[in-house]
């Protein structure tokens, strides 16, 4: 059973993706502008009253909390394949007014311009001009910082200083996801991200049919990858088994292939932060392999069944 869920932030969110540094250093936070799948699924589990009971081990973490959450949500075991046609969570899309947009970092692209975005990525590597692409991207969010200190109460001294970043949204908006779950959702206010920041979660009767046609795709979520080499051929990178070519993400001037660090979030059940992995960022354009196992993929990469590497597929021609 699938349901459309909408998340409406009620205040600035803390969507951190890395651990703050040690006691000696001045630590700077990094954030994403749209919640990651583990964050959203955790909020859904909390709203449904799901209790996680597993043996957590921070040194030998085996995803036991996420496995248990998926089992209780869907009644199935977490599949660790690097592609899936049915992720537990697909998205997000951004809804502002009556329009829907594809998030690309802190900017967004109207759904009807997806082909132009992908076409511009292809043209860029042919050496063609793509200056006009910037006009299609609309800023919808911005990150801002606040300095904090950790005190040693006994010695009355400062243990460390840190800079925490928050995400504010320029419009009243909904973040839309497609959820595959066996339990019926109720509407309610949930904690979303760090510091107990709040959002309204509502289940919608609307129908969303993710595009499944086309050899090209825009990443709606970071595509998690692994390689033990500093540089590697695409065929040597775990998580990219269904990816033929990576065109990168538009930075305002050009398309650039980037690899970022993404933390899998803080586990409320285990009481520690999950590991960090490498990823292709949201907004990355890829070309998929036209094979039987990849043709219907709606998410690729490590932990794709959770919704990491969710794809907005784009057909440039007959498919």
LINQUIBEL-V600894 format. One record per helix or strand. SS is the DSSP state (helix for helix, strand for strand). FROM is the first residue (numbers start at 0). TO is the last residue. If there is no record, write none. Layout:
# LINQUIBEL-V600894
{{SS/FROM/TO} {SS/FROM/TO}}
This chain:
# LINQUIBEL-V600894
{{strand/1/8} {strand/12/13} {strand/15/15} {strand/25/27} {strand/30/30} {helix/36/46} {helix/63/73} {strand/82/83} {strand/88/95} {strand/98/103} {strand/106/109} {helix/110/123} {helix/130/135} {strand/136/138} {strand/140/151} {strand/156/168} {strand/173/179} {strand/187/190} {strand/193/193} {strand/197/203} {strand/215/218} {strand/222/225} {helix/233/235} {strand/237/237} {strand/242/249} {strand/254/255} {strand/259/262} {strand/265/266} {strand/271/272} {strand/275/279} {strand/284/287} {strand/298/299} {strand/301/301} {helix/303/305} {strand/309/313}}
